Amino acid sequence: MPELPEVETFKRYLDKTSLKLLINKVQILDERILKTEENDLNKLLKGRKFESTIRHGKYLLVYLKPGYLILHFGMSGDLEYYDSKEEPPKFSKVIFHFNNGYNLAYISIRMFGKVSIANSIEEFIEYKKLGPDAYKMSLEEFQEAVQRRKAIAKNALLNQSFIAGVGNIYSDEILFRTRIHPKTNINTLSEGKVKELYRNIKDVLEFGIKKKGDLSTYPNEFLIPHRKKEEKCPTCNSDITRFEISGRHGFFCPSCQKN
């Protein structure tokens, strides 16, 4: 599933290709992807421009003066800017037609993504009950969030109302680097461990952004290349353990992550 680094990559791609271009037409290829009325979407977009973008957690918010287009990418979402003379990319669900002869396709293979609109960023964050953005949050915001939670560490990191943007894959890497067992209660961590966890959240997400979310390029010392059965810990060579929490499969090293 696209997590914060992948959505940040989409943001930068849209910024590079599609800002300030006049939208002539919005083409809906599958209405199931919409979390708003098609008429409302057209009213917001047609004849306007993508003025700027903001990412909060796993959501990309595109400002149109006034109002925001909200793009959520689900498990298989993507964006592709292409010449309108070409065929639309496979699995395109919404296509934005620009006056320069190019289009931007919102792609969703498995239909888990959604396209919606909002009046303001604050309204959207409140409606979705999103916590602070995991990459942009301050240490104080994180410390306050930790104090309010009694959940185990893995579930806390996955809870978007705790902090927004971390998903299954990056949560495993963050806990591995911090040497925290995924079932440790997060509000029992020492002050020093909370600060270390905060730093590793930022470092893991920053590395993911630099890699543009391409997990296949991660070096061997990360847990990510070893998130599968019968793999060894890159630190101590112990067997990696696969477990299930809240319907998700995670991975950790029982030797390195004891607490």
Stockholm file with secondary structure:
# STOCKHOLM 1.0

chainA/1-259         MPELPEVETFKRYLDKTSLKLLINKVQILDERILKTEENDLNKLLKGRKFESTIRHGKYLLVYLKPGYLILHFGMSGDLEYYDSKEEPPKFSKVIFHFNNGYNLAYISIRMFGKVSIANSIEEFIEYKKLGPDAYKMSLEEFQEAVQRRKAIAKNALLNQSFIAGVGNIYSDEILFRTRIHPKTNINTLSEGKVKELYRNIKDVLEFGIKKKGDLSTYPNEFLIPHRKKEEKCPTCNSDITRFEISGRHGFFCPSCQKN
#=GR chainA/1-259 SS CCCHHHHHHHHHHHHHHHTTCBEEEEEESCGGGBSSCHHHHHHHHTTCBCCEEEEETTEEEEECSSSEEEEECTTTEEEEEEETTSCCCTTEEEEEEETTSEEEEEEESSSCCEEEEESCHHHHHHHHTCCCBTTTCCHHHHHHHHHTCCSBHHHHHHCTTTSBSCCHHHHHHHHHHHTCCTTSBGGGSCHHHHHHHHHHHHHHHHHHHHTTTCGGGCCTTSSGGGCSTTCBCTTTCCBCEEEEETTEEEEECTTTCCC
#=GC SS_cons         CCCHHHHHHHHHHHHHHHTTCBEEEEEESCGGGBSSCHHHHHHHHTTCBCCEEEEETTEEEEECSSSEEEEECTTTEEEEEEETTSCCCTTEEEEEEETTSEEEEEEESSSCCEEEEESCHHHHHHHHTCCCBTTTCCHHHHHHHHHTCCSBHHHHHHCTTTSBSCCHHHHHHHHHHHTCCTTSBGGGSCHHHHHHHHHHHHHHHHHHHHTTTCGGGCCTTSSGGGCSTTCBCTTTCCBCEEEEETTEEEEECTTTCCC
//
